[in-house]
């Protein structure tokens, strides 16, 4: 019997984490910025149209989901792209 059969939870991979963060951004922006928008912008939040309220909502969502706090003034590079957020919350900080 495999671990999956007994309900083991696999660690979240980088691809899964990235997709989850894309969904968090979509929700944080009230679906004004979609996953498709993010992908079309190469993952860049500003280019995709995330506004200041979206960033605030995203910071709260990241803290609630991953238990991390990003200081947008001290560490703005961590909020630049989906990949930079995924790396930060994944422990690559």
Backbone as CSV, one residue per row, in Angstrom:
resi,resn,N_x,N_y,N_z,CA_x,CA_y,CA_z,C_x,C_y,C_z
1,UNK,0.854,-1.175,0.000,0.000,0.000,0.000,0.895,1.232,0.000
2,UNK,0.618,2.169,-0.899,1.442,3.377,-0.988,1.032,4.377,0.081
3,UNK,1.911,5.361,0.295,1.596,6.426,1.239,0.348,7.184,0.824
4,UNK,0.156,7.340,-0.492,-1.020,8.055,-0.971,-2.297,7.335,-0.559
5,UNK,-2.236,6.025,-0.526,-3.418,5.242,-0.195,-3.830,5.419,1.264
6,UNK,-2.886,5.744,2.118,-3.218,5.924,3.527,-3.371,7.396,3.903
7,UNK,-3.453,8.259,2.878,-3.749,9.667,3.145,-2.545,10.537,3.410
8,UNK,-1.354,10.111,3.033,-0.181,10.962,3.216,-0.319,12.187,2.327
9,UNK,0.132,13.315,2.819,0.063,14.544,2.051,1.436,14.829,1.492
10,UNK,1.502,14.955,0.192,2.769,15.255,-0.466,3.117,16.717,-0.242
11,UNK,4.412,17.033,-0.146,4.802,18.425,-0.007,4.367,19.209,-1.241
12,UNK,4.066,20.471,-1.032,3.664,21.312,-2.145,4.894,21.598,-2.987
13,UNK,4.824,21.247,-4.254,5.919,21.513,-5.166,5.875,22.947,-5.654
14,UNK,6.949,23.364,-6.306,7.037,24.742,-6.784,5.915,25.066,-7.761
15,UNK,5.564,24.124,-8.625,4.495,24.357,-9.600,3.155,24.512,-8.902
16,UNK,2.886,23.647,-7.922,1.641,23.740,-7.167,1.580,25.040,-6.374
17,UNK,2.697,25.420,-5.773,2.739,26.650,-4.976,2.500,27.856,-5.879
18,UNK,3.122,27.850,-7.046,2.958,28.958,-7.987,1.491,29.084,-8.403
19,UNK,0.847,27.967,-8.715,-0.566,27.981,-9.108,-1.444,28.466,-7.958
20,UNK,-1.118,28.063,-6.760,-1.893,28.500,-5.602,-1.743,30.012,-5.392
21,UNK,-0.547,30.517,-5.573,-0.309,31.953,-5.417,-1.042,32.729,-6.510
22,UNK,-1.051,32.209,-7.722,-1.823,32.853,-8.785,-3.302,32.960,-8.389
23,UNK,-3.829,31.899,-7.823,-5.236,31.920,-7.385,-5.441,32.909,-6.225
24,UNK,-4.472,32.969,-5.300,-4.568,33.941,-4.200,-4.590,35.367,-4.735
25,UNK,-3.770,35.646,-5.730,-3.724,36.981,-6.320,-5.056,37.295,-6.997
26,UNK,-5.586,36.326,-7.702,-6.872,36.527,-8.367,-7.959,36.892,-7.344
27,UNK,-8.007,36.165,-6.245,-8.998,36.438,-5.206,-8.704,37.769,-4.513
28,UNK,-7.430,38.044,-4.227,-7.048,39.277,-3.536,-7.415,40.522,-4.330
29,UNK,-7.456,40.392,-5.644,-7.801,41.541,-6.489,-9.285,41.572,-6.835
30,UNK,-10.056,40.719,-6.213,-11.482,40.670,-6.520,-11.736,40.195,-7.932
31,UNK,-10.833,39.388,-8.433,-10.878,38.817,-9.772,-10.748,39.876,-10.883
32,UNK,-10.236,41.050,-10.501,-9.928,42.076,-11.499,-8.710,41.625,-12.294
33,UNK,-7.752,41.016,-11.603,-6.581,40.403,-12.246,-6.795,38.900,-12.189
34,UNK,-6.807,38.275,-13.349,-7.038,36.835,-13.423,-5.721,36.090,-13.572
35,UNK,-5.800,34.787,-13.427,-4.621,33.943,-13.646,-4.122,34.156,-15.074
36,UNK,-5.029,34.263,-16.019,-4.636,34.500,-17.416,-3.892,35.831,-17.560
37,UNK,-4.356,36.868,-16.850,-3.664,38.165,-16.877,-2.244,38.036,-16.337
38,UNK,-2.107,37.319,-15.225,-0.784,37.126,-14.622,0.148,36.408,-15.582
39,UNK,-0.353,35.366,-16.210,0.483,34.594,-17.140,0.846,35.410,-18.369
40,UNK,-0.093,36.221,-18.856,0.190,37.078,-20.011,1.242,38.132,-19.681
41,UNK,1.311,38.527,-18.410,2.290,39.525,-17.947,3.590,38.880,-17.486
42,UNK,3.748,37.599,-17.741,4.970,36.911,-17.323,5.091,36.788,-15.813
43,UNK,3.960,36.875,-15.123,3.966,36.736,-13.671,4.217,38.026,-12.916
44,UNK,4.436,39.129,-13.637,4.701,40.416,-12.993,3.393,41.026,-12.500
45,UNK,3.302,41.255,-11.198,2.051,41.741,-10.616,1.681,43.134,-11.115
46,UNK,2.630,44.062,-11.164,2.336,45.415,-11.645,1.842,45.381,-13.087
47,UNK,2.542,44.641,-13.929,2.169,44.566,-15.342,0.797,43.935,-15.534
48,UNK,0.420,43.044,-14.628,-0.889,42.396,-14.717,-2.008,43.306,-14.224
49,UNK,-1.662,44.362,-13.493,-2.662,45.323,-13.048,-3.060,45.244,-11.585
50,UNK,-2.226,44.602,-10.759,-2.540,44.544,-9.320,-2.393,45.954,-8.746
51,UNK,-3.438,46.428,-8.061,-3.395,47.772,-7.481,-3.051,47.696,-5.994
52,UNK,-3.025,48.847,-5.334,-2.585,48.892,-3.934,-3.496,48.079,-3.011
53,UNK,-4.787,48.127,-3.237,-5.707,47.336,-2.410,-5.477,45.846,-2.658
54,UNK,-5.229,45.484,-3.895,-4.917,44.085,-4.217,-3.670,43.613,-3.490
55,UNK,-2.652,44.471,-3.443,-1.426,44.116,-2.712,-1.695,43.926,-1.220
56,UNK,-2.483,44.816,-0.644,-2.799,44.694,0.788,-3.546,43.390,1.057
57,UNK,-4.542,43.107,0.230,-5.290,41.852,0.380,-4.384,40.643,0.199
58,UNK,-3.462,40.737,-0.749,-2.529,39.633,-0.993,-1.612,39.421,0.206
59,UNK,-1.101,40.498,0.785,-0.237,40.372,1.969,-0.965,39.644,3.092
60,UNK,-2.226,40.002,3.305,-3.023,39.345,4.338,-3.237,37.866,4.002
61,UNK,-3.518,37.566,2.744,-3.739,36.176,2.323,-2.477,35.343,2.469
62,UNK,-1.322,35.907,2.120,-0.059,35.177,2.242,0.264,34.877,3.700
63,UNK,-0.008,35.853,4.557,0.246,35.636,5.981,-0.689,34.564,6.540
64,UNK,-1.955,34.615,6.153,-2.923,33.623,6.635,-2.606,32.225,6.104
65,UNK,-2.250,32.130,4.833,-2.036,30.816,4.206,-0.680,30.214,4.559
66,UNK,0.372,31.035,4.517,1.733,30.509,4.675,2.409,30.917,5.979
67,UNK,1.796,31.820,6.729,2.405,32.258,7.981,3.633,33.126,7.784
68,UNK,3.697,33.816,6.641,4.839,34.692,6.373,4.355,36.127,6.249
69,UNK,5.198,37.025,6.645,4.894,38.442,6.491,5.939,39.058,5.574
70,UNK,5.472,39.740,4.558,6.361,40.438,3.633,6.189,41.924,3.887
71,UNK,7.298,42.603,4.140,7.268,44.050,4.321,7.462,44.688,2.948
72,UNK,6.406,45.248,2.377,6.515,45.772,1.019,7.465,46.961,0.883
73,UNK,7.729,47.643,1.980,8.663,48.770,1.916,10.108,48.298,2.037
74,UNK,10.353,47.326,2.902,11.717,46.835,3.111,12.123,45.801,2.069
75,UNK,11.173,45.018,1.613,11.475,43.910,0.698,10.532,43.881,-0.510
76,UNK,10.456,44.968,-1.276,9.499,45.001,-2.388,9.787,43.951,-3.462
77,UNK,11.027,43.500,-3.560,11.375,42.505,-4.582,10.630,41.186,-4.372
78,UNK,10.204,40.917,-3.144,9.481,39.672,-2.878,8.056,39.709,-3.413
79,UNK,7.563,40.895,-3.747,6.207,41.035,-4.275,6.184,41.362,-5.763
80,UNK,7.311,41.296,-6.416,7.383,41.703,-7.819,6.693,40.734,-8.767
81,UNK,6.894,39.442,-8.535,6.366,38.435,-9.457,5.788,37.247,-8.695
82,UNK,5.019,36.463,-9.408,4.489,35.228,-8.817,5.651,34.349,-8.372
83,UNK,6.682,34.250,-9.189,7.832,33.404,-8.834,8.574,33.909,-7.601
84,UNK,8.720,35.233,-7.465,9.430,35.756,-6.286,8.625,35.501,-5.018
85,UNK,7.302,35.576,-5.113,6.461,35.263,-3.957,6.572,33.783,-3.626
86,UNK,6.501,32.939,-4.657,6.588,31.477,-4.445,7.915,31.107,-3.797
87,UNK,8.996,31.735,-4.247,10.305,31.454,-3.652,10.343,31.895,-2.202
88,UNK,9.800,33.057,-1.910,9.805,33.579,-0.542,9.012,32.686,0.398
89,UNK,7.788,32.348,0.021,6.961,31.532,0.911,7.433,30.090,0.974
90,UNK,8.200,29.670,-0.017,8.727,28.315,-0.032,10.005,28.140,0.770
91,UNK,10.470,29.223,1.362,11.651,29.119,2.207,12.931,29.565,1.535
92,UNK,12.838,30.066,0.321,14.031,30.488,-0.386,14.417,31.913,-0.088
93,UNK,14.013,32.410,1.068,14.280,33.810,1.373,15.617,34.005,1.944
